[in-house]
Amino acid sequence: MESGKLAIIGGGKLGSALAEGMIRAGLIAEYRIHITRRNAELLKPLADKGLITGSDNIAAVKDASIVLLAVKPWQVEEVLGSLVDSLAPSAVIISLAAGVSLKKLQEASGDRFTVFRAIPNTAVAVCESVTAVCSVNASEGDIKLVGSLFSGLGIVEFIPEDKINAATVLASCGTAFALRYIRAAVEAGVEIGLSPETAVNMVAQTVKGAASLLLDGDAHPEAEIDKVTTPGGVTIAGLNAMEHAGFSSSIILGINAAFRKTENK
Ligand SMILES: NC(=O)c1ccc[n+]([C@@H]2O[C@H](COP(=O)([O-])OP(=O)(O)OC[C@H]3O[C@@H](n4cnc5c(N)ncnc54)[C@H](OP(=O)(O)O)[C@@H]3O)[C@@H](O)[C@H]2O)c1
């Protein structure tokens, strides 16, 4: 049953991934979804899948109970400011923009709306995002609404706003970090004789399986590593060679470098 209208303003990489995830999650039966970008013809694939598409932001937010802002961070305040007078009084605004504070969002919306920040990652397209969410003064009902929206698209972590940059690095940049591990493992797999296609499938499913051991149970990574590490065996030889080359410390260094960048340090 349709329970309202949802607007996505900014149908770029993240906005479109979000829309794809919503279609996959069946949210299209629950919400009329209207997605915009200035170059609206690029949204045709989403129009073909049943979304309302266009470049008119005012039309998109009219009567919408949820408005997601997926434009670039430097555009968010201006775009939000241009929409405030057209929003339904009870509309919940969710900004996906990295680095734009709740305070700025509240100011840009004239302090008249409930405002959330949400940081999904691009796996939202396949409903496998982890989305960090924060807000101020949101009602329990609004928190439940936003929580259920993003839990349909993966998992949700409600966190304080001062942790959102850390979450962005681990979960959004983290997609690229994890894929870089996968790419490296595939290159090695080809060198030891597997076809690229087989290597991609093996590495990607192995990473997915390893992640599932943690997410579907309550295992600790090191306990799971112990299970596959026979004393004097093959796995420990590989792990120790990786550590000699700086595997763990390069990941910690990279995450810290990305975090410093978010904090402009
Ligand atoms: N990519 C990620 O993994 C990720 C993760 C978390 C958060 N974010 C955040 O998501 C936001 C979008 O990032 P992105 O990577 O998706 O960037 P992007 O691909 O450049 O998407 C932004 C889109 O906004 C559209 N746009 C610009 N001005 C507009 C306007 N006035 N009205 C409607 N649409 C407008 C642009 O299309 P037109 O030029 O055709 O208008 C563009 O497609 C950013 O704020 C970023 O911080 C991204």
The ligand as a Gaussian input file, in Angstrom:
#p B3LYP/6-31G(d) Opt

LIG

0 1
 N       29.098000       8.614000      -3.807000
 C       29.093000       8.183000      -2.544000
 O       29.522000       7.080000      -2.202000
 C       28.523000       9.046000      -1.466000
 C       28.377000       8.510000      -0.204000
 C       27.805000       9.268000       0.793000
 C       27.388000      10.570000       0.513000
 N       27.569000      11.098000      -0.723000
 C       27.077000      12.460000      -0.970000
 O       26.094000      12.385000      -1.982000
 C       26.033000      13.612000      -2.683000
 C       26.045000      13.325000      -4.174000
 O       27.287000      12.698000      -4.495000
 P       27.452000      11.950000      -5.869000
 O       28.727000      11.210000      -5.775000
 O       26.203000      11.199000      -6.204000
 O       27.603000      13.204000      -6.863000
 P       27.055000      13.358000      -8.357000
 O       27.141000      12.066000      -9.080000
 O       27.739000      14.551000      -8.933000
 O       25.510000      13.691000      -8.148000
 C       24.999000      14.960000      -7.847000
 C       23.842000      15.185000      -8.785000
 O       23.155000      16.373000      -8.413000
 C       22.557000      16.870000      -9.609000
 N       22.227000      18.286000      -9.394000
 C       23.063000      19.327000      -9.358000
 N       22.388000      20.462000      -9.116000
 C       21.082000      20.116000      -9.013000
 C       19.882000      20.843000      -8.782000
 N       19.877000      22.170000      -8.623000
 N       18.720000      20.156000      -8.718000
 C       18.691000      18.815000      -8.890000
 N       19.805000      18.074000      -9.122000
 C       20.968000      18.726000      -9.188000
 C       23.601000      16.650000     -10.674000
 O       23.028000      16.393000     -11.935000
 P       22.791000      17.569000     -12.999000
 O       24.118000      18.238000     -13.223000
 O       22.211000      16.872000     -14.176000
 O       21.841000      18.465000     -12.313000
 C       24.280000      15.347000     -10.223000
 O       23.832000      14.242000     -10.966000
 C       27.234000      14.448000      -2.228000
 O       26.771000      15.472000      -1.386000
 C       28.108000      13.452000      -1.482000
 O       28.785000      14.070000      -0.411000
 C       28.108000      10.358000      -1.737000

